[in-house]
Amino acid sequence: MRSTRRGLAATAAGLMLLPVALVGCGIGGGDEDESAAKPARAPAEEAATRSRERVQAYLDAMAAKDVAAGRSQLCALLHDGFDLGATGPNGDFADHFQVPEAAITDIRSGPLGQEVSVSVSVTAGKRTVVRPLVFTVTRDGSDWCIAGEAPGAPADSAPPAKVAPTPAS
């Protein structure tokens, strides 16, 4: 009977110390809410930052007519099409186009990746037009790349910009 009581007492003492031991190992305790919230924000912030960097580098390459720098921002699947059309009559890097100004106006999550809206001023001869574009940026392995470019909505139908414009260098 004494050994049973000692065994029960030892078991009870062990169970009382279990929550303290679990908190020391990182299990239990009150920090789950904080640590669970941080990882959810970090990937979204990283996606927006990486998307902005890729598109800004592409816009800078367009303004500088640096075809290689522009190509390096694209996902590998787009390289062949880019090589065929980038410097053609309607390509982003065509000789007769100048890009005096380009600005990122919005970044949001989309069905295929981050959608980065831009406003690009294009000059051909004496005529300047402003074109809205949307770049889709996605993760390709461990890196980020531009997966698509499409016409954007006209400025008067677009929602208000969430990102401060950044002029092309």
GIJOJO-V261022 format. One record per backbone hydrogen bond with DSSP energy under -0.5 kcal/mol. NH is the residue of the N-H (numbers start at 1). CO is the residue of the C=O. If there is no record, write none. Layout:
BEGIN
nh = (NH;NH)
co = (CO;CO)
END
This chain:
BEGIN
nh = (5;6;7;8;9;10;11;12;13;14;15;16;17;18;19;21;22;23;24;25;26;27;35;36;37;38;39;40;41;42;43;44;45;46;47;48;49;50;51;52;53;54;55;56;57;58;59;60;61;62;63;64;65;65;66;67;70;71;72;73;74;75;78;79;82;83;84;85;86;88;91;93;94;97;98;100;101;103;105;106;108;110;113;114;115;116;116;117;117;118;119;120;121;122;122;123;124;125;127;129;131;131;133;134;135;136;137;137;138;140;141;143;145;146;147;147;148;150;152;157;158;162;163)
co = (1;2;3;4;5;6;7;8;9;10;11;12;13;14;15;17;18;19;20;21;23;22;31;32;33;34;35;36;37;38;39;40;41;42;43;44;45;46;47;48;49;50;51;52;53;54;55;56;57;58;59;60;61;62;61;65;66;67;68;70;71;146;75;76;78;79;80;81;82;85;88;86;91;94;123;98;121;119;117;117;115;113;110;137;108;114;135;106;115;133;103;131;101;120;129;98;127;96;124;122;120;129;118;150;116;148;114;135;145;143;139;140;138;73;136;145;136;134;132;154;154;105;105)
END
